[in-house]
C-alpha cells in the first residue's frame, strides 16, 4: 500500500494475483506440494501476458522439481 498518491502512481495498479505453495500430508514422512498461481482477478493485460497463468507452468514445474531434490537431500542428511 502506498502512503501517498505520488507513491501509488510510481507503484502502479495492483496486479491482484495470488501465488504460493500448499502443503498437505501424504503419509508418514511424505508431503504433497502444490504450487498455485491465480490471476483470475488480475487486469486483462496481465492475464493475457501470462496466458492466464499458463506462462508460468514450466517455471513452476521446475521449482517443484528443485524443491523435491532439496527435500530428498535434507532427508538423507537427517538419517
C-alpha positions as CSV (number, residue, x, y, z in Angstrom):
1,X,0.0,0.0,0.0
2,X,1.3,3.4,-0.9
3,X,1.5,6.2,1.7
4,X,0.6,8.9,-0.8
5,X,-0.9,9.4,-4.3
6,X,2.5,10.1,-5.7
7,X,3.9,6.8,-4.4
8,X,0.8,4.9,-5.7
9,X,1.5,6.4,-9.1
10,X,5.1,5.2,-9.0
11,X,3.9,1.7,-7.9
12,X,1.1,1.4,-10.4
13,X,-2.2,-0.5,-10.1
14,X,-2.1,-3.7,-8.0
15,X,-1.7,-6.9,-10.1
16,X,-4.3,-8.8,-7.9
17,X,-2.8,-12.2,-8.3
18,X,-2.1,-15.0,-5.7
19,X,1.0,-17.2,-5.9
20,X,2.2,-19.7,-3.4
21,X,2.6,-23.3,-2.2
22,X,0.1,-25.5,-0.5
23,X,1.4,-28.4,1.7
24,X,-0.6,-31.4,2.8
25,X,0.4,-34.7,4.4
26,X,0.8,-37.7,2.1
27,X,1.6,-40.3,4.7
28,X,4.5,-40.9,7.1
29,X,7.4,-38.7,6.1
30,X,5.7,-37.5,2.9
31,X,4.3,-34.2,1.9
32,X,2.3,-33.3,-1.2
33,X,3.2,-29.8,-2.5
34,X,1.0,-27.9,-4.9
35,X,2.2,-24.6,-6.4
36,X,-0.5,-22.2,-7.5
37,X,-0.7,-19.0,-9.5
38,X,-4.2,-17.5,-9.6
39,X,-4.5,-14.4,-11.7
40,X,-8.3,-14.6,-12.2
41,X,-8.7,-11.2,-10.5
42,X,-5.8,-9.5,-12.4
43,X,-6.2,-6.9,-15.0
44,X,-6.9,-8.2,-18.5
45,X,-3.5,-7.2,-19.9
46,X,-1.7,-9.1,-17.2
47,X,-3.8,-12.2,-17.7
48,X,-3.1,-12.0,-21.4
49,X,0.7,-11.5,-20.8
50,X,0.9,-14.7,-18.6
51,X,-1.7,-16.6,-20.7
52,X,-4.0,-16.8,-17.6
53,X,-1.1,-18.4,-15.7
54,X,-0.1,-20.9,-18.3
55,X,3.0,-18.8,-19.0
56,X,4.3,-19.9,-15.6
57,X,3.7,-23.6,-15.9
58,X,7.3,-24.6,-17.0
59,X,8.9,-22.4,-14.2
60,X,6.5,-23.8,-11.6
61,X,7.2,-27.4,-12.7
62,X,11.0,-26.7,-12.4
63,X,10.6,-25.1,-9.0
64,X,8.7,-28.1,-7.7
65,X,11.4,-30.4,-9.0
66,X,14.1,-28.4,-7.3
67,X,12.1,-28.4,-4.1
68,X,11.8,-32.2,-4.3
69,X,15.6,-32.6,-4.7
70,X,16.2,-30.3,-1.8
71,X,13.8,-32.2,0.4
72,X,15.3,-35.5,-0.5
73,X,18.8,-34.3,0.2
74,X,17.7,-32.9,3.5
75,X,16.1,-36.2,4.4
76,X,19.2,-38.1,3.5
77,X,21.3,-35.9,5.8
78,X,18.9,-36.4,8.7
79,X,19.1,-40.2,8.5
